[in-house]
Amino acid sequence: MKKYFYSDGTNNFGPFSIEELKEKEIGRETMIWFQELGDWQKAGSIQELNDLFALVPPPIQQQSNYIQQSVGQTNPNSVIDIFLFLAIAYWFATNLITFIIEKVVDDWWDNELVTYFRIGTNIIFAAVPIVFALSVKNKILKIIALILGALLSIYFLYSNIDWLIRELS
């Protein structure tokens, strides 16, 4: 009867029959030797030991490393989401304040060239808040950002078209 030896890298164990070897917790990478083999080889490369590994899946080292890395690090997408959300909220608040000031203070800007330039660029930039909102990955923040972005875009369009009508009359 063939006798098998195995090594844990430091110590050698054996001799064992194949039935006794099945009871040991050896893996595909465990080094095995028996007299007919010559040199030590990995258990997974020895044909007659394949039955030992039929139900044992291969190691998942890469997956466990990924899990450890992801637990230890914050998701960079969530940081971007928060930044974009805060930028849109800030933009919304400052433009709301500007709207109120424009309604309260007469003749805020008197220069016609500056006025037409500002109206034109503001109408073009009316789409920017929606574009920012669409780049948010988090669903809840995206909905809030889309609402604020849409309100901001409507504000841009309304105030600039209203302004243009007043300037042309």
C-alpha positions in Angstrom: 0.0 0.0 0.0 1.3 3.5 -1.0 2.2 5.8 1.9 1.9 9.6 1.5 3.6 12.4 3.3 2.6 16.1 3.3 4.3 19.3 4.4 3.0 22.5 5.9 6.1 24.3 4.6 8.0 23.8 7.9 7.2 20.2 9.1 6.6 17.0 7.2 3.8 14.6 8.3 3.2 11.0 7.5 3.2 8.3 6.4 -0.6 8.1 5.7 -2.7 5.9 3.5 -4.9 7.7 1.0 -7.9 7.2 3.3 -6.0 8.8 6.2 -4.8 11.6 3.9 -8.5 12.4 3.1 -9.1 13.0 6.7 -6.3 15.6 6.9 -7.2 19.2 5.9 -4.9 19.5 3.0 -5.5 21.8 0.1 -4.5 21.9 -3.6 -1.4 23.8 -2.7 -0.2 21.4 0.0 3.1 19.8 -0.9 2.8 15.9 -1.2 5.5 13.2 -1.5 5.4 9.5 -1.9 8.1 7.1 -3.0 7.1 6.8 -6.6 6.8 10.5 -7.0 10.4 11.5 -6.7 10.1 15.2 -5.8 7.6 17.1 -3.7 4.6 18.3 -5.7 1.4 20.2 -5.1 -1.5 18.0 -4.2 -3.7 19.5 -6.9 -1.2 18.3 -9.6 -1.3 14.6 -8.5 -4.0 12.7 -10.4 -4.8 10.1 -7.8 -5.5 12.8 -5.2 -8.1 14.6 -7.4 -11.0 13.0 -5.4 -9.8 14.9 -2.3 -10.6 18.2 -4.0 -13.7 17.3 -6.0 -16.0 19.3 -3.6 -13.4 21.8 -2.5 -13.6 25.1 -4.4 -10.3 26.9 -5.2 -9.1 29.6 -2.8 -10.7 33.1 -3.1 -7.7 35.3 -2.1 -8.4 38.1 -4.6 -12.0 38.4 -3.5 -11.2 38.6 0.2 -8.5 41.3 -0.6 -11.1 43.3 -2.5 -13.6 43.0 0.5 -10.9 44.2 2.9 -9.9 47.1 0.7 -13.5 48.2 0.2 -14.3 48.0 3.9 -11.3 50.1 4.7 -11.9 52.8 2.2 -14.7 55.2 1.5 -16.3 55.1 -1.8 -15.0 57.9 -3.9 -18.3 58.1 -5.8 -20.1 59.0 -2.6 -17.7 61.9 -2.0 -18.4 63.2 -5.5 -22.2 62.8 -4.9 -22.0 64.8 -1.7 -19.8 67.5 -3.4 -22.2 67.8 -6.4 -25.3 67.9 -4.2 -23.7 70.6 -2.0 -22.7 72.6 -5.1 -26.2 72.5 -6.5 -27.7 73.4 -3.1 -25.3 76.3 -2.7 -25.9 77.5 -6.3 -29.7 77.3 -5.7 -29.5 79.3 -2.5 -27.2 82.1 -3.9 -29.4 82.5 -7.0 -32.5 82.6 -4.8 -30.9 85.4 -2.8 -29.9 87.2 -6.1 -33.5 86.9 -7.3 -34.8 88.5 -4.2 -32.3 91.3 -4.3 -33.1 92.0 -8.0 -36.8 92.3 -7.1 -36.1 94.6 -4.1 -33.3 96.9 -5.5 -34.1 98.9 -8.6 -31.5 99.3 -11.4 -29.1 96.8 -10.1 -27.2 96.8 -13.4 -27.6 99.7 -15.7 -25.2 98.9 -18.5 -27.1 97.6 -21.5 -24.1 95.6 -22.9 -23.5 93.9 -19.6 -27.2 93.2 -19.3 -27.6 91.5 -22.7 -24.4 89.5 -22.1 -25.6 88.4 -18.7 -29.0 87.4 -20.1 -27.5 85.4 -22.9 -25.0 83.5 -20.8 -27.6 82.8 -18.1 -30.0 81.4 -20.6 -27.2 79.1 -21.9 -26.2 78.1 -18.4 -29.8 77.3 -17.5 -29.1 73.6 -18.5 -26.0 73.3 -16.3 -27.8 72.5 -13.0 -29.6 69.6 -14.6 -26.4 68.3 -16.1 -24.8 68.4 -12.6 -27.8 66.7 -11.1 -27.6 63.9 -13.6 -24.0 63.1 -12.7 -25.0 62.3 -9.1 -24.8 58.5 -8.5 -26.8 58.1 -5.2 -30.5 57.8 -6.0 -31.9 59.9 -3.2 -29.4 62.7 -3.7 -29.9 62.5 -7.4 -33.7 63.1 -7.0 -33.1 66.0 -4.7 -30.4 67.4 -7.0 -32.7 67.0 -10.0 -35.5 68.9 -8.2 -33.2 71.7 -7.1 -31.5 71.7 -10.6 -34.9 71.9 -12.4 -36.0 74.8 -10.1 -32.7 76.5 -10.7 -33.0 76.1 -14.5 -36.6 77.4 -14.4 -35.4 80.3 -12.3 -32.6 81.1 -14.8 -35.0 80.9 -17.8 -37.8 82.9 -16.1 -35.6 85.7 -14.7 -33.6 86.1 -17.9 -36.6 86.0 -20.3 -38.4 88.5 -17.9 -35.3 90.6 -17.8 -34.9 90.5 -21.6 -38.6 91.5 -22.1 -38.2 94.4 -19.7 -35.0 95.6 -21.5 -36.6 95.4 -24.9 -39.7 97.4 -23.9 
